[in-house]
Amino acid sequence: MQGIETICLHEGYTPKNGEASVLPIYQSTTFRYNSVDTLGDLFDLKIPGHFYTRLSNPTVEAPEKKLAALEGGVGAMITSAGQAATLISVINIASAGDNVICSSAVYGGTYNLFNVTLRKLGIDTTFVDPNISSDELSALIKPNTRLIFGETLTNPSLDVLDIERFAKVAHEHKIPLIIDNTFPTPILCRPFEFGADIVVHSTSKFLDGHAAVLGGAIVDSGNFDWEASGKFPELCEPDESYHGVRYVETFGKAAYITKARTQMMRDLGCMMSPNSAFLLNMNMETLPIRMERHCQNALAVAKHLEQHPKIAWVNYPALESNKYHELAKKYLKDGCSAIISYGVKGGKAAAKQYLESLELASLEIHVADIRTCCLHPASTTHRQLTDEQLVECGVSPDLIRMSIGLESVEDIIADIDQALEKVNV
Ligand SMILES: *Cc1c(COP(=O)(O)O)cnc(C)c1O
């Protein structure tokens, strides 16, 4: 296998003699064919090829192949946003009447999706503490439970999930583990190496990294045995909505990701546009060097904050004081990504004064950008949650989330210091 830097630059698009060196933008909804039978075979999934951009497009395919190679999966599907990827990853294998298990420490939008919208669709979610014991987790799995869902490094509470332990419990019950790997990216953690079966991403974060393109992705490891499980007839029996295709029999290890595309994307239409995929693909080319510097800068900022008299607490798993330090050494050995959370002494009011005093770091609803940005989750991204739910998600009222960018680290620290100076404790 090639190194990650090489994959980021070369996987997904290989120009032939005389072709454009840079991935072309196929800004076309459709593709022209000479033979009716060829088009028929494409429809029947008998031959590979593009025929309508809702299902696939060569420009979108490039970052899909790149991401699949980076995660070590058999295939990937890019979506219009991370939320669409999470939704499809679940409803591809769970239906009304089924139960799913989700870690309670997840992105606010994910929590809502499981807690509100999936319930409306008849899918019941059991939320669990990410540190639940294997026995307790095992006891919560019911005959109709179809999957377990969690985040490698949670947004915004920064819990590190013991993926291997969760995968073991899931597999004992013949169900897959789906991991949202947005914060580490495959540069820092590859969940399939620890037993996860499906990975989802919000590509809007580091994969794009320039705050330019919203997007999501699902990657299939190809490792889960849907047939042996006996719990997923939709993947094993003929799909009447798709010419009676049997996904496992026809597509083998790529059964799950093929169904996600041919059935879910066909019906939901939440694809990424070719223009956006061009930008995503280009930005992914520099992912490894960006992640390395993001991690370096974030560690320096975390260490600085930890010894600052006006800071109440700092949460960053790479710090030795962190309760997830041991798990981070296993799952995030090359770095803990660039999101830090911390509290300014003086609570909510001080947090507000501090955030409004920052000059270089921008106050915005985003993370994982090349520019340093920050926000106060309790009054923004998580404001729809009750105080009880906030605590369940690991978000205290004074929590500040800061995403450390690629500016000179001295400048980031100087900005923090001048803003803290203005806070009256
Ligand atoms: C942002 C985010 C999402 C949602 O992604 P969108 O692209 O904004 O829809 C999902 N999971 C995590 C961990 C995120 O940070």
The ligand as a Gaussian input file, in Angstrom:
#p B3LYP/6-31G(d) Opt

LIG

0 1
 C      -20.217000      18.890000      11.531000
 C      -20.379000      17.506000      11.954000
 C      -21.409000      16.698000      11.434000
 C      -22.453000      17.237000      10.481000
 O      -21.870000      17.554000       9.269000
 P      -22.469000      18.641000       8.245000
 O      -21.520000      18.527000       7.099000
 O      -22.455000      19.971000       8.914000
 O      -23.843000      18.200000       7.899000
 C      -21.473000      15.381000      11.835000
 N      -20.585000      14.873000      12.715000
 C      -19.593000      15.619000      13.239000
 C      -18.651000      14.998000      14.201000
 C      -19.456000      16.951000      12.878000
 O      -18.471000      17.682000      13.421000

